[in-house]
Amino acid sequence: MKKKTMSKSKKLILYAAILVVGLLAFILELFVFQKPDGILGLIICIISILMILISVVKLCSLSSEFEDSFLAALDIFFWLP
């Protein structure tokens, strides 16, 4: 039986979409709705953070270009004079 797998470009698009959805959910939760209220807000924040982390890890493993640009952004973000 032949197993169907997704191509690399489709995986990149899928994980990039997951990253965008996770970022959008996190930004909306914190800045538009002002604060995560109760257990529902906590669950939404945790799920969106996990979506962001998992998609970044998968994108880094699939694409060396994304990994290089992500690491450069981290270097700039955590640069100390």
All heavy atoms as a GROMACS GRO file, in nm:
protein
  636
    1MET      N    1   0.084  -0.118   0.000
    1MET     CA    2   0.000   0.000   0.000
    1MET      C    3   0.089   0.124   0.000
    1MET      O    4   0.178   0.137   0.082
    1MET     CB    5  -0.090  -0.005   0.124
    1MET     CG    6  -0.184   0.111   0.131
    1MET     SD    7  -0.293   0.094   0.272
    1MET     CE    8  -0.444   0.076   0.185
    2LYS      N    9   0.061   0.214  -0.091
    2LYS     CA   10   0.141   0.335  -0.105
    2LYS      C   11   0.090   0.443  -0.010
    2LYS      O   12  -0.029   0.473  -0.006
    2LYS     CB   13   0.134   0.384  -0.249
    2LYS     CG   14   0.230   0.493  -0.279
    2LYS     CD   15   0.230   0.528  -0.426
    2LYS     CE   16   0.332   0.633  -0.454
    2LYS     NZ   17   0.336   0.667  -0.595
    3LYS      N   18   0.181   0.499   0.066
    3LYS     CA   19   0.146   0.602   0.163
    3LYS      C   20   0.163   0.740   0.098
    3LYS      O   21   0.267   0.770   0.042
    3LYS     CB   22   0.237   0.590   0.285
    3LYS     CG   23   0.197   0.676   0.398
    3LYS     CD   24   0.286   0.648   0.518
    3LYS     CE   25   0.242   0.729   0.635
    3LYS     NZ   26   0.326   0.706   0.752
    4LYS      N   27   0.059   0.822   0.106
    4LYS     CA   28   0.065   0.956   0.049
    4LYS      C   29   0.128   1.051   0.150
    4LYS      O   30   0.091   1.052   0.267
    4LYS     CB   31  -0.074   1.006   0.013
    4LYS     CG   32  -0.137   0.932  -0.100
    4LYS     CD   33  -0.270   0.992  -0.135
    4LYS     CE   34  -0.332   0.918  -0.251
    4LYS     NZ   35  -0.459   0.976  -0.290
    5THR      N   36   0.223   1.131   0.105
    5THR     CA   37   0.285   1.231   0.190
    5THR      C   38   0.274   1.368   0.124
    5THR      O   39   0.262   1.379   0.002
    5THR     CB   40   0.434   1.200   0.215
    5THR    OG1   41   0.502   1.196   0.089
    5THR    CG2   42   0.450   1.067   0.286
    6MET      N   43   0.278   1.468   0.206
    6MET     CA   44   0.271   1.605   0.155
    6MET      C   45   0.408   1.648   0.105
    6MET      O   46   0.511   1.607   0.158
    6MET     CB   47   0.225   1.700   0.266
    6MET     CG   48   0.082   1.680   0.308
    6MET     SD   49   0.030   1.782   0.447
    6MET     CE   50   0.078   1.944   0.400
    7SER      N   51   0.408   1.733   0.004
    7SER     CA   52   0.535   1.785  -0.046
    7SER      C   53   0.589   1.890   0.051
    7SER      O   54   0.519   1.939   0.139
    7SER     CB   55   0.516   1.846  -0.184
    7SER     OG   56   0.435   1.961  -0.177
    8LYS      N   57   0.716   1.920   0.033
    8LYS     CA   58   0.782   2.015   0.124
    8LYS      C   59   0.719   2.153   0.116
    8LYS      O   60   0.701   2.220   0.218
    8LYS     CB   61   0.930   2.021   0.090
    8LYS     CG   62   1.011   2.104   0.184
    8LYS     CD   63   1.158   2.101   0.149
    8LYS     CE   64   1.236   2.190   0.240
    8LYS     NZ   65   1.379   2.189   0.209
    9SER      N   66   0.683   2.197  -0.005
    9SER     CA   67   0.624   2.330  -0.020
    9SER      C   68   0.486   2.338   0.046
    9SER      O   69   0.451   2.440   0.106
    9SER     CB   70   0.615   2.368  -0.167
    9SER     OG   71   0.530   2.278  -0.236
   10LYS      N   72   0.408   2.230   0.040
   10LYS     CA   73   0.277   2.230   0.105
   10LYS      C   74   0.292   2.232   0.257
   10LYS      O   75   0.214   2.296   0.327
   10LYS     CB   76   0.196   2.109   0.062
   10LYS     CG   77   0.145   2.119  -0.080
   10LYS     CD   78   0.058   2.001  -0.116
   10LYS     CE   79   0.010   2.012  -0.259
   10LYS     NZ   80  -0.073   1.897  -0.296
   11LYS      N   81   0.394   2.162   0.308
   11LYS     CA   82   0.418   2.164   0.452
   11LYS      C   83   0.460   2.303   0.497
   11LYS      O   84   0.417   2.350   0.603
   11LYS     CB   85   0.527   2.063   0.489
   11LYS     CG   86   0.481   1.921   0.486
   11LYS     CD   87   0.594   1.828   0.530
   11LYS     CE   88   0.552   1.684   0.524
   11LYS     NZ   89   0.659   1.594   0.564
   12LEU      N   90   0.544   2.370   0.417
   12LEU     CA   91   0.586   2.506   0.451
   12LEU      C   92   0.466   2.600   0.456
   12LEU      O   93   0.454   2.682   0.548
   12LEU     CB   94   0.689   2.557   0.350
   12LEU     CG   95   0.830   2.500   0.361
   12LEU    CD1   96   0.914   2.544   0.243
   12LEU    CD2   97   0.894   2.543   0.491
   13ILE      N   98   0.377   2.588   0.359
   13ILE     CA   99   0.258   2.673   0.356
   13ILE      C  100   0.168   2.643   0.475
   13ILE      O  101   0.115   2.734   0.540
   13ILE     CB  102   0.182   2.654   0.223
   13ILE    CG1  103   0.266   2.709   0.107
   13ILE    CG2  104   0.046   2.721   0.227
   13ILE    CD1  105   0.212   2.676  -0.029
   14LEU      N  106   0.152   2.516   0.508
   14LEU     CA  107   0.067   2.477   0.621
   14LEU      C  108   0.122   2.531   0.753
   14LEU      O  109   0.048   2.591   0.832
   14LEU     CB  110   0.056   2.324   0.629
   14LEU     CG  111  -0.020   2.269   0.748
   14LEU    CD1  112  -0.167   2.304   0.739
   14LEU    CD2  113   0.001   2.121   0.760
   15TYR      N  114   0.252   2.514   0.777
   15TYR     CA  115   0.310   2.561   0.903
   15TYR      C  116   0.317   2.714   0.909
   15TYR      O  117   0.306   2.772   1.016
   15TYR     CB  118   0.446   2.498   0.927
   15TYR     CG  119   0.436   2.351   0.960
   15TYR    CD1  120   0.501   2.256   0.884
   15TYR    CD2  121   0.360   2.307   1.066
   15TYR    CE1  122   0.490   2.121   0.913
   15TYR    CE2  123   0.347   2.174   1.096
   15TYR     CZ  124   0.414   2.081   1.020
   15TYR     OH  125   0.401   1.948   1.049
   16ALA      N  126   0.334   2.779   0.794
   16ALA     CA  127   0.329   2.925   0.792
   16ALA      C  128   0.188   2.975   0.825
   16ALA      O  129   0.172   3.074   0.898
   16ALA     CB  130   0.374   2.978   0.657
   17ALA      N  131   0.087   2.905   0.775
   17ALA     CA  132  -0.051   2.942   0.807
   17ALA      C  133  -0.080   2.920   0.956
   17ALA      O  134  -0.147   3.002   1.019
   17ALA     CB  135  -0.148   2.860   0.721
   18ILE      N  136  -0.028   2.812   1.013
   18ILE     CA  137  -0.046   2.787   1.156
   18ILE      C  138   0.022   2.896   1.237
   18ILE      O  139  -0.030   2.942   1.339
   18ILE     CB  140   0.006   2.646   1.193
   18ILE    CG1  141  -0.083   2.540   1.132
   18ILE    CG2  142   0.012   2.629   1.345
   18ILE    CD1  143  -0.031   2.399   1.147
   19LEU      N  144   0.140   2.940   1.193
   19LEU     CA  145   0.211   3.049   1.260
   19LEU      C  146   0.130   3.177   1.257
   19LEU      O  147   0.115   3.246   1.359
   19LEU     CB  148   0.348   3.071   1.196
   19LEU     CG  149   0.432   3.186   1.251
   19LEU    CD1  150   0.471   3.160   1.395
   19LEU    CD2  151   0.556   3.204   1.165
   20VAL      N  152   0.073   3.211   1.143
   20VAL     CA  153  -0.007   3.333   1.130
   20VAL      C  154  -0.132   3.325   1.217
   20VAL      O  155  -0.167   3.422   1.286
   20VAL     CB  156  -0.044   3.358   0.982
   20VAL    CG1  157  -0.148   3.467   0.968
   20VAL    CG2  158   0.080   3.392   0.902
   21VAL      N  159  -0.200   3.210   1.217
   21VAL     CA  160  -0.320   3.194   1.299
   21VAL      C  161  -0.285   3.204   1.448
   21VAL      O  162  -0.356   3.268   1.526
   21VAL     CB  163  -0.391   3.061   1.266
   21VAL    CG1  164  -0.499   3.028   1.368
   21VAL    CG2  165  -0.449   3.065   1.127
   22GLY      N  166  -0.174   3.143   1.488
   22GLY     CA  167  -0.133   3.150   1.628
   22GLY      C  168  -0.099   3.291   1.671
   22GLY      O  169  -0.138   3.336   1.779
   23LEU      N  170  -0.025   3.363   1.586
   23LEU     CA  171   0.009   3.502   1.617
   23LEU      C  172  -0.116   3.589   1.622
   23LEU      O  173  -0.130   3.674   1.711
   23LEU     CB  174   0.106   3.558   1.512
   23LEU     CG  175   0.251   3.516   1.526
   23LEU    CD1  176   0.330   3.560   1.403
   23LEU    CD2  177   0.311   3.575   1.651
   24LEU      N  178  -0.206   3.569   1.528
   24LEU     CA  179  -0.329   3.648   1.524
   24LEU      C  180  -0.415   3.622   1.648
   24LEU      O  181  -0.466   3.716   1.709
   24LEU     CB  182  -0.408   3.615   1.397
   24LEU     CG  183  -0.535   3.694   1.372
   24LEU    CD1  184  -0.500   3.841   1.351
   24LEU    CD2  185  -0.608   3.640   1.253
   25ALA      N  186  -0.428   3.496   1.687
   25ALA     CA  187  -0.507   3.464   1.807
   25ALA      C  188  -0.444   3.524   1.931
   25ALA      O  189  -0.514   3.577   2.018
   25ALA     CB  190  -0.519   3.312   1.821
   26PHE      N  191  -0.311   3.518   1.941
   26PHE     CA  192  -0.242   3.572   2.058
   26PHE      C  193  -0.256   3.724   2.064
   26PHE      O  194  -0.286   3.781   2.169
   26PHE     CB  195  -0.096   3.532   2.055
   26PHE     CG  196  -0.021   3.568   2.179
   26PHE    CD1  197  -0.041   3.497   2.297
   26PHE    CD2  198   0.071   3.672   2.181
   26PHE    CE1  199   0.028   3.529   2.413
   26PHE    CE2  200   0.140   3.705   2.295
   26PHE     CZ  201   0.118   3.633   2.412
   27ILE      N  202  -0.238   3.792   1.952
   27ILE     CA  203  -0.248   3.938   1.949
   27ILE      C  204  -0.391   3.982   1.978
   27ILE      O  205  -0.414   4.077   2.054
   27ILE     CB  206  -0.198   3.992   1.813
   27ILE    CG1  207  -0.047   3.974   1.804
   27ILE    CG2  208  -0.238   4.136   1.793
   27ILE    CD1  209   0.011   3.999   1.667
   28LEU      N  210  -0.489   3.914   1.919
   28LEU     CA  211  -0.628   3.949   1.946
   28LEU      C  212  -0.663   3.927   2.093
   28LEU      O  213  -0.732   4.010   2.153
   28LEU     CB  214  -0.722   3.867   1.859
   28LEU     CG  215  -0.732   3.907   1.713
   28LEU    CD1  216  -0.820   3.808   1.637
   28LEU    CD2  217  -0.785   4.047   1.698
   29GLU      N  218  -0.616   3.819   2.150
   29GLU     CA  219  -0.648   3.789   2.290
   29GLU      C  220  -0.590   3.894   2.384
   29GLU      O  221  -0.656   3.937   2.478
   29GLU     CB  222  -0.593   3.651   2.326
   29GLU     CG  223  -0.621   3.608   2.466
   29GLU     CD  224  -0.767   3.576   2.492
   29GLU    OE1  225  -0.839   3.540   2.398
   29GLU    OE2  226  -0.809   3.589   2.608
   30LEU      N  227  -0.468   3.938   2.359
   30LEU     CA  228  -0.404   4.030   2.451
   30LEU      C  229  -0.439   4.177   2.427
   30LEU      O  230  -0.455   4.253   2.523
   30LEU     CB  231  -0.253   4.013   2.447
   30LEU     CG  232  -0.201   3.882   2.505
   30LEU    CD1  233  -0.050   3.878   2.496
   30LEU    CD2  234  -0.246   3.862   2.647
   31PHE      N  235  -0.448   4.218   2.301
   31PHE     CA  236  -0.463   4.360   2.273
   31PHE      C  237  -0.604   4.402   2.235
   31PHE      O  238  -0.646   4.513   2.268
   31PHE     CB  239  -0.366   4.403   2.163
   31PHE     CG  240  -0.222   4.384   2.204
   31PHE    CD1  241  -0.140   4.296   2.137
   31PHE    CD2  242  -0.170   4.455   2.311
   31PHE    CE1  243  -0.008   4.279   2.175
   31PHE    CE2  244  -0.038   4.438   2.350
   31PHE     CZ  245   0.043   4.350   2.282
   32VAL      N  246  -0.679   4.319   2.169
   32VAL     CA  247  -0.815   4.357   2.131
   32VAL      C  248  -0.912   4.328   2.244
   32VAL      O  249  -0.994   4.412   2.281
   32VAL     CB  250  -0.858   4.286   2.001
   32VAL    CG1  251  -1.003   4.315   1.968
   32VAL    CG2  252  -0.768   4.328   1.886
   33PHE      N  253  -0.901   4.208   2.302
   33PHE     CA  254  -0.990   4.172   2.411
   33PHE      C  255  -0.935   4.215   2.547
   33PHE      O  256  -0.995   4.188   2.649
   33PHE     CB  257  -1.017   4.021   2.410
   33PHE     CG  258  -1.077   3.974   2.281
   33PHE    CD1  259  -1.020   3.869   2.213
   33PHE    CD2  260  -1.188   4.034   2.228
   33PHE    CE1  261  -1.074   3.824   2.093
   33PHE    CE2  262  -1.244   3.990   2.110
   33PHE     CZ  263  -1.187   3.885   2.042
   34GLN      N  264  -0.819   4.279   2.547
   34GLN     CA  265  -0.753   4.342   2.661
   34GLN      C  266  -0.693   4.246   2.763
   34GLN      O  267  -0.590   4.273   2.816
   34GLN     CB  268  -0.845   4.440   2.732
   34GLN     CG  269  -0.882   4.558   2.649
   34GLN     CD  270  -0.763   4.644   2.612
   34GLN    OE1  271  -0.677   4.668   2.694
   34GLN    NE2  272  -0.757   4.688   2.488
   35LYS      N  273  -0.756   4.138   2.795
   35LYS     CA  274  -0.697   4.045   2.891
   35LYS      C  275  -0.765   3.910   2.876
   35LYS      O  276  -0.882   3.902   2.845
   35LYS     CB  277  -0.712   4.096   3.033
   35LYS     CG  278  -0.854   4.114   3.078
   35LYS     CD  279  -0.861   4.166   3.218
   35LYS     CE  280  -1.008   4.187   3.257
   35LYS     NZ  281  -1.023   4.232   3.391
   36PRO      N  282  -0.690   3.806   2.901
   36PRO     CA  283  -0.754   3.674   2.899
   36PRO      C  284  -0.832   3.651   3.028
   36PRO      O  285  -0.776   3.650   3.136
   36PRO     CB  286  -0.637   3.577   2.887
   36PRO     CG  287  -0.517   3.654   2.930
   36PRO     CD  288  -0.546   3.799   2.910
   37ASP      N  289  -0.962   3.640   3.018
   37ASP     CA  290  -1.048   3.621   3.135
   37ASP      C  291  -1.076   3.472   3.156
   37ASP      O  292  -1.120   3.403   3.066
   37ASP     CB  293  -1.181   3.694   3.119
   37ASP     CG  294  -1.167   3.843   3.140
   37ASP    OD1  295  -1.068   3.884   3.201
   37ASP    OD2  296  -1.256   3.916   3.094
   38GLY      N  297  -1.052   3.426   3.276
   38GLY     CA  298  -1.090   3.293   3.316
   38GLY      C  299  -1.016   3.181   3.245
   38GLY      O  300  -0.912   3.201   3.184
   39ILE      N  301  -1.075   3.066   3.252
   39ILE     CA  302  -1.012   2.946   3.197
   39ILE      C  303  -1.013   2.948   3.044
   39ILE      O  304  -0.920   2.899   2.981
   39ILE     CB  305  -1.080   2.819   3.253
   39ILE    CG1  306  -0.998   2.694   3.220
   39ILE    CG2  307  -1.221   2.804   3.202
   39ILE    CD1  308  -0.873   2.683   3.297
   40LEU      N  309  -1.116   3.007   2.983
   40LEU     CA  310  -1.122   3.013   2.838
   40LEU      C  311  -1.010   3.100   2.782
   40LEU      O  312  -0.945   3.063   2.683
   40LEU     CB  313  -1.258   3.066   2.792
   40LEU     CG  314  -1.279   3.072   2.642
   40LEU    CD1  315  -1.272   2.932   2.582
   40LEU    CD2  316  -1.412   3.137   2.611
   41GLY      N  317  -0.984   3.213   2.844
   41GLY     CA  318  -0.875   3.299   2.800
   41GLY      C  319  -0.740   3.233   2.817
   41GLY      O  320  -0.652   3.244   2.732
   42LEU      N  321  -0.723   3.161   2.927
   42LEU     CA  322  -0.599   3.089   2.950
   42LEU      C  323  -0.577   2.980   2.846
   42LEU      O  324  -0.467   2.966   2.792
   42LEU     CB  325  -0.600   3.027   3.090
   42LEU     CG  326  -0.478   2.944   3.127
   42LEU    CD1  327  -0.355   3.032   3.138
   42LEU    CD2  328  -0.502   2.869   3.256
   43ILE      N  329  -0.682   2.907   2.814
   43ILE     CA  330  -0.672   2.801   2.714
   43ILE      C  331  -0.639   2.859   2.577
   43ILE      O  332  -0.554   2.805   2.505
   43ILE     CB  333  -0.801   2.719   2.710
   43ILE    CG1  334  -0.813   2.636   2.839
   43ILE    CG2  335  -0.807   2.628   2.588
   43ILE    CD1  336  -0.946   2.566   2.854
   44ILE      N  337  -0.702   2.970   2.540
   44ILE     CA  338  -0.675   3.032   2.411
   44ILE      C  339  -0.530   3.080   2.405
   44ILE      O  340  -0.462   3.062   2.303
   44ILE     CB  341  -0.773   3.148   2.384
   44ILE    CG1  342  -0.913   3.093   2.364
   44ILE    CG2  343  -0.730   3.229   2.262
   44ILE    CD1  344  -1.021   3.199   2.357
   45CYS      N  345  -0.480   3.141   2.511
   45CYS     CA  346  -0.341   3.187   2.514
   45CYS      C  347  -0.243   3.071   2.504
   45CYS      O  348  -0.146   3.078   2.429
   45CYS     CB  349  -0.314   3.267   2.641
   45CYS     SG  350  -0.373   3.436   2.633
   46ILE      N  351  -0.267   2.965   2.579
   46ILE     CA  352  -0.176   2.850   2.576
   46ILE      C  353  -0.177   2.784   2.440
   46ILE      O  354  -0.070   2.750   2.385
   46ILE     CB  355  -0.214   2.750   2.688
   46ILE    CG1  356  -0.178   2.810   2.823
   46ILE    CG2  357  -0.141   2.616   2.669
   46ILE    CD1  358  -0.225   2.729   2.941
   47ILE      N  359  -0.293   2.767   2.380
   47ILE     CA  360  -0.302   2.705   2.248
   47ILE      C  361  -0.233   2.791   2.144
   47ILE      O  362  -0.160   2.740   2.058
   47ILE     CB  363  -0.448   2.677   2.210
   47ILE    CG1  364  -0.502   2.563   2.296
   47ILE    CG2  365  -0.463   2.643   2.063
   47ILE    CD1  366  -0.650   2.538   2.280
   48SER      N  367  -0.251   2.922   2.149
   48SER     CA  368  -0.188   3.008   2.049
   48SER      C  369  -0.036   3.010   2.066
   48SER      O  370   0.038   3.010   1.968
   48SER     CB  371  -0.245   3.149   2.055
   48SER     OG  372  -0.218   3.209   2.180
   49ILE      N  373   0.014   3.008   2.190
   49ILE     CA  374   0.158   3.003   2.212
   49ILE      C  375   0.215   2.871   2.163
   49ILE      O  376   0.322   2.868   2.099
   49ILE     CB  377   0.190   3.027   2.361
   49ILE    CG1  378   0.164   3.173   2.397
   49ILE    CG2  379   0.335   2.991   2.394
   49ILE    CD1  380   0.170   3.203   2.545
   50LEU      N  381   0.146   2.761   2.189
   50LEU     CA  382   0.191   2.632   2.139
   50LEU      C  383   0.190   2.626   1.987
   50LEU      O  384   0.280   2.568   1.926
   50LEU     CB  385   0.106   2.520   2.198
   50LEU     CG  386   0.132   2.486   2.343
   50LEU    CD1  387   0.033   2.381   2.391
   50LEU    CD2  388   0.274   2.439   2.363
   51MET      N  389   0.089   2.685   1.926
   51MET     CA  390   0.083   2.689   1.779
   51MET      C  391   0.203   2.765   1.724
   51MET      O  392   0.264   2.723   1.625
   51MET     CB  393  -0.047   2.755   1.731
   51MET     CG  394  -0.169   2.668   1.748
   51MET     SD  395  -0.323   2.755   1.713
   51MET     CE  396  -0.306   2.791   1.539
   52ILE      N  397   0.238   2.876   1.785
   52ILE     CA  398   0.351   2.956   1.740
   52ILE      C  399   0.480   2.878   1.756
   52ILE      O  400   0.561   2.870   1.662
   52ILE     CB  401   0.357   3.089   1.817
   52ILE    CG1  402   0.237   3.177   1.782
   52ILE    CG2  403   0.486   3.163   1.790
   52ILE    CD1  404   0.217   3.295   1.876
   53LEU      N  405   0.502   2.819   1.873
   53LEU     CA  406   0.627   2.746   1.898
   53LEU      C  407   0.642   2.625   1.806
   53LEU      O  408   0.750   2.603   1.748
   53LEU     CB  409   0.633   2.702   2.043
   53LEU     CG  410   0.654   2.811   2.147
   53LEU    CD1  411   0.647   2.753   2.286
   53LEU    CD2  412   0.787   2.881   2.125
   54ILE      N  413   0.538   2.546   1.792
   54ILE     CA  414   0.546   2.427   1.708
   54ILE      C  415   0.567   2.463   1.562
   54ILE      O  416   0.649   2.401   1.493
   54ILE     CB  417   0.419   2.341   1.727
   54ILE    CG1  418   0.420   2.280   1.866
   54ILE    CG2  419   0.409   2.233   1.620
   54ILE    CD1  420   0.291   2.214   1.905
   55SER      N  421   0.499   2.566   1.513
   55SER     CA  422   0.516   2.604   1.373
   55SER      C  423   0.656   2.660   1.347
   55SER      O  424   0.714   2.634   1.242
   55SER     CB  425   0.408   2.703   1.330
   55SER     OG  426   0.419   2.822   1.404
   56VAL      N  427   0.712   2.736   1.441
   56VAL     CA  428   0.847   2.789   1.422
   56VAL      C  429   0.949   2.675   1.420
   56VAL      O  430   1.039   2.673   1.336
   56VAL     CB  431   0.881   2.893   1.532
   56VAL    CG1  432   1.030   2.922   1.535
   56VAL    CG2  433   0.804   3.021   1.508
   57VAL      N  434   0.933   2.578   1.509
   57VAL     CA  435   1.025   2.464   1.510
   57VAL      C  436   1.015   2.385   1.380
   57VAL      O  437   1.117   2.348   1.320
   57VAL     CB  438   0.996   2.374   1.633
   57VAL    CG1  439   1.069   2.241   1.622
   57VAL    CG2  440   1.035   2.444   1.761
   58LYS      N  441   0.895   2.359   1.334
   58LYS     CA  442   0.876   2.285   1.209
   58LYS      C  443   0.928   2.363   1.089
   58LYS      O  444   0.989   2.306   0.999
   58LYS     CB  445   0.730   2.250   1.189
   58LYS     CG  446   0.680   2.144   1.280
   58LYS     CD  447   0.742   2.011   1.245
   58LYS     CE  448   0.670   1.899   1.312
   58LYS     NZ  449   0.722   1.768   1.272
   59LEU      N  450   0.904   2.494   1.086
   59LEU     CA  451   0.955   2.574   0.975
   59LEU      C  452   1.107   2.578   0.975
   59LEU      O  453   1.170   2.576   0.870
   59LEU     CB  454   0.898   2.716   0.982
   59LEU     CG  455   0.753   2.731   0.937
   59LEU    CD1  456   0.702   2.870   0.970
   59LEU    CD2  457   0.738   2.702   0.790
   60CYS      N  458   1.168   2.584   1.093
   60CYS     CA  459   1.315   2.581   1.101
   60CYS      C  460   1.370   2.448   1.053
   60CYS      O  461   1.475   2.444   0.990
   60CYS     CB  462   1.362   2.609   1.244
   60CYS     SG  463   1.350   2.781   1.291
   61SER      N  464   1.301   2.340   1.082
   61SER     CA  465   1.350   2.210   1.039
   61SER      C  466   1.329   2.187   0.890
   61SER      O  467   1.404   2.113   0.828
   61SER     CB  468   1.284   2.098   1.120
   61SER     OG  469   1.148   2.089   1.088
   62LEU      N  470   1.227   2.250   0.832
   62LEU     CA  471   1.199   2.231   0.690
   62LEU      C  472   1.278   2.325   0.599
   62LEU      O  473   1.313   2.288   0.488
   62LEU     CB  474   1.050   2.250   0.662
   62LEU     CG  475   0.957   2.139   0.708
   62LEU    CD1  476   0.811   2.181   0.688
   62LEU    CD2  477   0.985   2.012   0.631
   63SER      N  478   1.304   2.446   0.646
   63SER     CA  479   1.364   2.547   0.559
   63SER      C  480   1.485   2.610   0.625
   63SER      O  481   1.474   2.670   0.732
   63SER     CB  482   1.260   2.655   0.527
   63SER     OG  483   1.319   2.762   0.458
   64SER      N  484   1.600   2.600   0.560
   64SER     CA  485   1.721   2.661   0.616
   64SER      C  486   1.715   2.814   0.602
   64SER      O  487   1.773   2.885   0.684
   64SER     CB  488   1.844   2.606   0.546
   64SER     OG  489   1.842   2.636   0.408
   65GLU      N  490   1.644   2.863   0.500
   65GLU     CA  491   1.629   3.008   0.484
   65GLU      C  492   1.550   3.068   0.600
   65GLU      O  493   1.585   3.173   0.653
   65GLU     CB  494   1.561   3.040   0.352
   65GLU     CG  495   1.641   3.003   0.230
   65GLU     CD  496   1.561   3.020   0.102
   65GLU    OE1  497   1.444   3.061   0.108
   65GLU    OE2  498   1.617   2.991  -0.004
   66PHE      N  499   1.441   3.002   0.638
   66PHE     CA  500   1.362   3.050   0.751
   66PHE      C  501   1.443   3.042   0.880
   66PHE      O  502   1.438   3.132   0.962
   66PHE     CB  503   1.233   2.968   0.765
   66PHE     CG  504   1.146   3.014   0.879
   66PHE    CD1  505   1.063   3.124   0.864
   66PHE    CD2  506   1.151   2.951   1.003
   66PHE    CE1  507   0.984   3.168   0.969
   66PHE    CE2  508   1.073   2.994   1.108
   66PHE     CZ  509   0.989   3.104   1.091
   67GLU      N  510   1.518   2.934   0.895
   67GLU     CA  511   1.600   2.918   1.015
   67GLU      C  512   1.703   3.030   1.026
   67GLU      O  513   1.722   3.087   1.134
   67GLU     CB  514   1.670   2.782   1.013
   67GLU     CG  515   1.753   2.756   1.135
   67GLU     CD  516   1.820   2.620   1.131
   67GLU    OE1  517   1.816   2.553   1.026
   67GLU    OE2  518   1.876   2.582   1.234
   68ASP      N  519   1.770   3.061   0.915
   68ASP     CA  520   1.869   3.169   0.917
   68ASP      C  521   1.806   3.304   0.950
   68ASP      O  522   1.860   3.380   1.031
   68ASP     CB  523   1.941   3.177   0.782
   68ASP     CG  524   2.028   3.056   0.755
   68ASP    OD1  525   2.064   2.986   0.852
   68ASP    OD2  526   2.060   3.032   0.636
   69SER      N  527   1.692   3.333   0.889
   69SER     CA  528   1.628   3.462   0.916
   69SER      C  529   1.571   3.467   1.058
   69SER      O  530   1.576   3.571   1.123
   69SER     CB  531   1.518   3.489   0.813
   69SER     OG  532   1.418   3.391   0.821
   70PHE      N  533   1.520   3.356   1.108
   70PHE     CA  534   1.467   3.351   1.245
   70PHE      C  535   1.580   3.370   1.346
   70PHE      O  536   1.565   3.445   1.444
   70PHE     CB  537   1.393   3.219   1.269
   70PHE     CG  538   1.337   3.205   1.406
   70PHE    CD1  539   1.228   3.282   1.446
   70PHE    CD2  540   1.391   3.117   1.497
   70PHE    CE1  541   1.175   3.271   1.573
   70PHE    CE2  542   1.340   3.104   1.624
   70PHE     CZ  543   1.231   3.182   1.662
   71LEU      N  544   1.691   3.304   1.325
   71LEU     CA  545   1.804   3.318   1.417
   71LEU      C  546   1.863   3.460   1.411
   71LEU      O  547   1.906   3.513   1.513
   71LEU     CB  548   1.911   3.214   1.387
   71LEU     CG  549   1.872   3.070   1.422
   71LEU    CD1  550   1.982   2.974   1.380
   71LEU    CD2  551   1.840   3.056   1.568
   72ALA      N  552   1.864   3.520   1.293
   72ALA     CA  553   1.909   3.658   1.281
   72ALA      C  554   1.816   3.754   1.356
   72ALA      O  555   1.861   3.847   1.423
   72ALA     CB  556   1.919   3.698   1.135
   73ALA      N  557   1.686   3.728   1.347
   73ALA     CA  558   1.590   3.811   1.420
   73ALA      C  559   1.607   3.794   1.571
   73ALA      O  560   1.597   3.891   1.646
   73ALA     CB  561   1.447   3.776   1.378
   74LEU      N  562   1.634   3.673   1.616
   74LEU     CA  563   1.660   3.651   1.758
   74LEU      C  564   1.787   3.721   1.803
   74LEU      O  565   1.793   3.776   1.913
   74LEU     CB  566   1.669   3.501   1.789
   74LEU     CG  567   1.539   3.424   1.799
   74LEU    CD1  568   1.567   3.278   1.829
   74LEU    CD2  569   1.448   3.482   1.903
   75ASP      N  570   1.890   3.718   1.719
   75ASP     CA  571   2.014   3.788   1.752
   75ASP      C  572   1.990   3.938   1.767
   75ASP      O  573   2.042   4.001   1.859
   75ASP     CB  574   2.121   3.763   1.646
   75ASP     CG  575   2.182   3.625   1.656
   75ASP    OD1  576   2.169   3.563   1.763
   75ASP    OD2  577   2.243   3.580   1.556
   76ILE      N  578   1.912   3.994   1.678
   76ILE     CA  579   1.882   4.137   1.684
   76ILE      C  580   1.796   4.168   1.807
   76ILE      O  581   1.817   4.267   1.876
   76ILE     CB  582   1.812   4.184   1.554
   76ILE    CG1  583   1.911   4.178   1.439
   76ILE    CG2  584   1.755   4.323   1.569
   76ILE    CD1  585   1.847   4.200   1.303
   77PHE      N  586   1.699   4.081   1.835
   77PHE     CA  587   1.607   4.103   1.946
   77PHE      C  588   1.678   4.098   2.081
   77PHE      O  589   1.648   4.174   2.171
   77PHE     CB  590   1.494   4.000   1.941
   77PHE     CG  591   1.387   4.023   2.043
   77PHE    CD1  592   1.302   4.133   2.032
   77PHE    CD2  593   1.370   3.935   2.147
   77PHE    CE1  594   1.203   4.153   2.125
   77PHE    CE2  595   1.270   3.955   2.241
   77PHE     CZ  596   1.186   4.065   2.229
   78PHE      N  597   1.771   4.005   2.096
   78PHE     CA  598   1.840   3.989   2.223
   78PHE      C  599   1.980   4.050   2.225
   78PHE      O  600   2.062   4.014   2.308
   78PHE     CB  601   1.850   3.840   2.260
   78PHE     CG  602   1.717   3.780   2.295
   78PHE    CD1  603   1.658   3.687   2.213
   78PHE    CD2  604   1.652   3.820   2.410
   78PHE    CE1  605   1.536   3.632   2.245
   78PHE    CE2  606   1.528   3.766   2.442
   78PHE     CZ  607   1.471   3.673   2.360
   79TRP      N  608   2.006   4.144   2.135
   79TRP     CA  609   2.136   4.208   2.129
   79TRP      C  610   2.153   4.301   2.249
   79TRP      O  611   2.067   4.381   2.282
   79TRP     CB  612   2.149   4.289   2.000
   79TRP     CG  613   2.275   4.362   1.990
   79TRP    CD1  614   2.399   4.313   1.965
   79TRP    CD2  615   2.293   4.504   2.004
   79TRP    NE1  616   2.491   4.411   1.963
   79TRP    CE2  617   2.431   4.530   1.987
   79TRP    CE3  618   2.208   4.610   2.030
   79TRP    CZ2  619   2.483   4.658   1.994
   79TRP    CZ3  620   2.260   4.736   2.038
   79TRP    CH2  621   2.396   4.759   2.020
   80LEU      N  622   2.265   4.287   2.316
   80LEU     CA  623   2.295   4.374   2.430
   80LEU      C  624   2.422   4.452   2.400
   80LEU      O  625   2.523   4.396   2.359
   80LEU     CB  626   2.317   4.289   2.557
   80LEU     CG  627   2.196   4.212   2.606
   80LEU    CD1  628   2.237   4.122   2.720
   80LEU    CD2  629   2.087   4.307   2.650
   81PRO      N  630   2.418   4.582   2.420
   81PRO     CA  631   2.538   4.664   2.391
   81PRO      C  632   2.647   4.643   2.496
   81PRO      O  633   2.629   4.597   2.600
   81PRO     CB  634   2.486   4.806   2.397
   81PRO     CG  635   2.354   4.802   2.463
   81PRO     CD  636   2.306   4.661   2.458
   0.00000   0.00000   0.00000
